[in-house]
Amino acid sequence: MLQVKKHSSHLLRLSRRTLAATATAAATASCDEQRQEQMMRRLAEDGWVDEHLLPLLTPVEEAWQPAELLPTFAAPADEHQSQVAELQARAAGLPDDILVCLVGNMVTEEGLPTYMSMANRVAGGSDATGCDDHGWARWLRGWTAEENRHGDLLNRYLYLCGRVDMRQVERTVHHLLRRGMRGITQPSSPHHSLIYGAFQERATFVSHARTAKSAARNGDACLAKICGVIAADEKRHEVAYTRASARAFEADPDGMVRALAAVMRAKVTMPGELMTDGRHERLFDHFSAVAQRSGVYTAADYGDMVEHFVRRWKVAELGADLSGEGRRAQDYVCGLPRKIRRMEELAHDRAAQMEARSVGFSWVFDRPVRIH
């Protein structure tokens, strides 16, 4: 009986410690959220967003529009038909792996309504009325307007080129919008959102820029230009989120390095991770495998990105302002590029020993495309 009481007493002490630790963690998280929200409001109120982010948006009158880069119905019928025929002739030389990467990128771009709704959950940076006048709200709407052109342009190109099954492509977009995304561990956290935005914009820049080069190598100058202008947009957006993250590191180095470590531990996944065509549940994995094999976007690129941002945000130089948890996060993040590269080497060695494998993609009429 005495032994049971001692055991019960021990469990009670453990429970109290657990409750105390949970309460402390909750209080810390609450303080973090308040501090981050105040930072966002301050950056809007003192004009920092207006000065450093909004100029990165292109004025509407100067921005390219999809109609400028595709055959136009404004031309006489014979000229329009000639333009479409030329586009299709050039697209005929594109290999299926490039088409798969192109469709995967387009589907991801078409998930924009989800991304805007996610961005609008950020504490201190949301557009409460839909037409708020503070800097973050104007940035969000401007960013959305520029991003909206990407899906429109790629969608129209794919429709005109005649190389893909548009019904299956459209069905994939429909599924993705219904499924949403799970890319950000703490959607309301400004720190997490700014970091995720910087990584995601850089990843899409790399992917579109590489697709442009592949299109040019395969003789499709129209697609090369299309992907090139989209990549240029993504680069400007990357600069914006990288700049905002750098400013957050200045204001709250401990909070930002802890957020960076949390985002890295969760891994930065593409916002189109949940895509499916309704019958292919591993569609994103196989699309990613094609992108890896074709060099459009690889695991090595992810390692390069981590190293780039650690250097850009001077993470290794953060010092006295860091807490114990912050220093542990700093060590983890600074050592991550080396770990990622080692994992990539091992994965490459394993892939070299695997037999070639292809998967049928409904996007290209179920033709088999090599994934490794």
N, C-alpha and C positions, 0 to 999 in steps of 0.2 A: 504493500500500500504506500509506504514511504517513497519507494522507488517511482511509483506512478506519479505521485505528487511532485517529486523533483523533476520528472520528465515534463509534466504539465507546466511547471514553473519556468522551465527552460524554453518551452515553446512559446509561452506568453511573452518572455523577454525578447525572443526572436521576432515575434509579431509586432511588438512595440517598436523595435529597432527598424523593422521593415516599414511600418507606418510612418515613423519619423523620417526615414530616408525618402519615402515617397512624397511626404509633405514638403521636405526640403527641396527635392527636385522640382515639384510643382511650383513652389514659390520662386525658384531660380528661373524656371521657364517663363513664369508670368512677368518677372522683372525684365527678362530678355525681350519678350514681346513688346512690353511698354517702351523700352529703350529704342527698339528698332522702329516702332511706329512713330515715336517722337522724332527720330532721325529723318525719316521719310518726309514728315510734315515740315521739318525745318528746311530741308533741301528744296522743297517746293516754295516755301514762304520767303526764303532769302534770295530766290532767283537763280539758284545753282542749276536747277533742271532747265530753266529757260536759256541759260547761258551755255551750258555744256552738252545738253542732250538734244534739245529741239532743233538746233542748227544742223544736226546730222540727218534730219528728215528733208527730203527733196521737195521743194514747192510743187504743188500739183501742176502748175503751168509748165514746169521744166521736166517733170517725170515722164519716163517712157510709159506707154500704154500697150497692152497686148495687140491691139489692132494694127499698130505700126510695124510689128514684127512678123505678121502672117499675111497670106493672100487677102486682098480686100475686095469686098463685093461692090465697092464704089467704082471699081474699074469696069470697063466694058466686059460683057460676058466672055468673049473669046480670050481677052487678056487675063481675066480671073481664072478661067479654066487652064490657061497656060501656066499660071503661077502655081495652081494646085498640082498640076501634072509634074512640074519641076520639083516641088516639095516632096511628092511621093517617090519620084525617081531617086532623089538623094537619100530618102529614108529607106529605100529598098536595100541599101548596102549595110544597114545597121545590124550587127549581130544580136541574137536574142538576149545575151547577157546584159547588153547595154539597154535594151528595151525594158528588161525587168528592173534594172536600177532606175531607169527614168520613170516607170510607172510607180515604183515604190516611193520615189521622191515626190511625185505628183500627189499620190494618195496622202502622204504625210502633210504636204502643203494644204490640201483640202480640208484637213482637220482644224482649220483656223478658228471656227466658232468655239471649239473646246478650249483652245489656247487662250483666246481672249477672255473667256469666262474664268479660266484659272488665274490669269494675270490680274483680273479685277477683284480677286479675293485678297490681294496683298494688303496687309494692315498699313494704313497711312498713305497708300498710293492708289486707292480704288476710285472709280468714277461713279459716285453714288447715284447721280441723277441721269447719267448717260450723256450729259453735256456739261459736266463740271469744267470750270475754267482754270483749275490749278495745273501746275506743270506736268505732274504725273499723268493726269487724266488726258491732257492734250497729247502727251507722248504716246500713251496707250492707243488712242484712236488713230494717231498718225502712223504708228507702227503697224496697226491692223490694216489700214488703208494700203500701205505699201506691200505688206505680205499678201493681201487679197489678190493682187495682180499675178502672183506666182502660180497659184493653182489654176487661175483662169487661163493663163498663157500656155502652161504645159498641157492642160486638158484639151484646149483647142488644137494644139499641135498634134497630140495623139489621135484625136478624132480625124483630122485631115490626112494624117500620114497613112492610115489604113492598115497599119501593121499589128494592131492589138485588138482584142475583143473588148470593145468599150462597155458592153453590158456588164461583163465581169469586173472591169475596172470600176465602173460606177457603183456596182454592188459592194465592192470593197470599201469605197468611200462611205457609203451608207452605213455599213457595219461599223466602221471606225467612229463615226459621229455618234452612233448609238452606244458604243462601248466606252468612249471617253479615253482618258489617259491616267497613268499613275506614275508619272516621271518625277514628281517633286514630293519629297518626304514630308515637308511642312509647307503646304501651299500658301498659308497666310503669312509666313515669315519673309520679310523683305530680304534678309541675308540669303536664305536658301534660294529665293526666286531670282535674285540678281546673279548669283553664282551659276545657277542652272541656265539662265538666259545667256550668259557669256559662253558657256560650254556648247549649248545647243546651236547658237548662231554660228560659232566657229565650225562646228561639225557640218552644218548645212552648207556653209561656204565651201568647205573642202569637197563635199560630195558633188555640188553643182559645178564647181570649177573643174573637177576631174571628169565629170560627164561631158562638159564642154570640150575638153581636150580629146576625149575618146570619139566624140561626134566628128570633130575636125579630122582626126586620123582616118575615119571611115568615110570621109567625103561629104558629110552633111553640114555645110556651112551655116544653114538656117538654124539648125538645132544648136550648133556651137555658139551662135550669137545669143540665142534664147537662154541657154544655160549660163552664158557669161554675164548677161545683164542681171539675172537672178542672183548669181554669186556675188556680184558687186553690191547689190542691196544687202545681202546677208553679211557682207564684210562691214558695211556701215553700221548695221545693227549690232554686230559683235563689238565694234568699237564703243558703242553706246553702253552696253551692259558691262563691258570690261572697265570702262571709265567710272560708271556708277559703283561697281564693286570696289574699285580702288579707293573711291571717296569713302565708302563704308568701312574699309580697312583702316583709313585714317581716323575715322570717328570712333570705331569700336573694334580694335584689332583682336581682342580676346574673343568676342562674340563671332567675328567673321572667320577666324581660323577654326573655331569649333564647328561653325556651320559648314565650312569647306570640307573638313574631315567627315562630317556626317553625310554630306552629299557624295563624297568619294566612296564612303563605305557602302552606301546604297547603290552606287554606280549610276552614271549618267546614261540613261537609256533614251532612245529616240522616242519622240512623242507618239509615233505611229506603232509602238510596240504591240498594241492590242488589235492590229489589223487582221482581218480574215476575209476571204471571199465567200464564206458560208459553208465551205466544205474542206478547207485547208487550214487547220488550227495552228499549224506551225509555219504559217505563211511568212511572218516577220523573220523568224529564224532563218528560213531558206532564202528570203530576199537578202538578209544580212550576209549570208554565206556567199551569195553571188557577188555582192558588192565587195566582199573581202577578196574573193578569188580574182575578180576583174580589176582590183586595185582602185575602185571608186572610193571606198572608205574602209579602212582596215583597223585592226587592233593596234597596230603600230601608230596610227594616226591618233588614237586615243591617248597613248602614252606620251606622244609629242605634245598633245594639248595640255595634259596635266603639267608637264614640265614647263610649257610656255606660260601658263597662268601662275604657277608657283614663282617663276622668275619675274613676271610682269607685276604681280602684287607684292613682291619682295617678302614672301612668307618666311624665308630663312633668316631675314634680318629683324623680324619682330623680337622684342626683347623684354624689358622690365615690366611692361604692362600686362604680360600674360600670366594667367593663373596656372596652377598645376595642371588642370585639365587642358588649358590652352597650350601649354608646352608639350604635353603628350600629343595633342592634335597636330602641332607643328612638326614634331618628329615623324609622325605617321605620314603626313602629307608630303614632306620633303623627301622621304624615302620611297614614296609610291612609284615614281617614274621608273626607277630601277627594277622594282618588283614586277611592274606591268611588262617591261621589256623582257624580263626573264620568263614570264608566263607566255609571252608571245613567241619566244624562241622554242619553248617546249611544245606549244601548240603547233608551230610550224613543223617541227620534227615529227610530231604525231601525224599531221596531215600528209607529210611526204611518204609515210609508210602505208597510208590508207589507199584502197582501191578507188579509182575514179567512180563518182556517183552522180547521177543526174536526177532531177525532179521535174515533173510536169507542172507548168504554171498555166492556170486558166487565163491569165492576162494575155498570153501569146498562143491562145487556142490549144492549150494543153501540150505544146511542144516541150520536149525535155530540155532542161538547161542544167549544165554542170554546176554543182555546188562545191565540189572539191575533187 
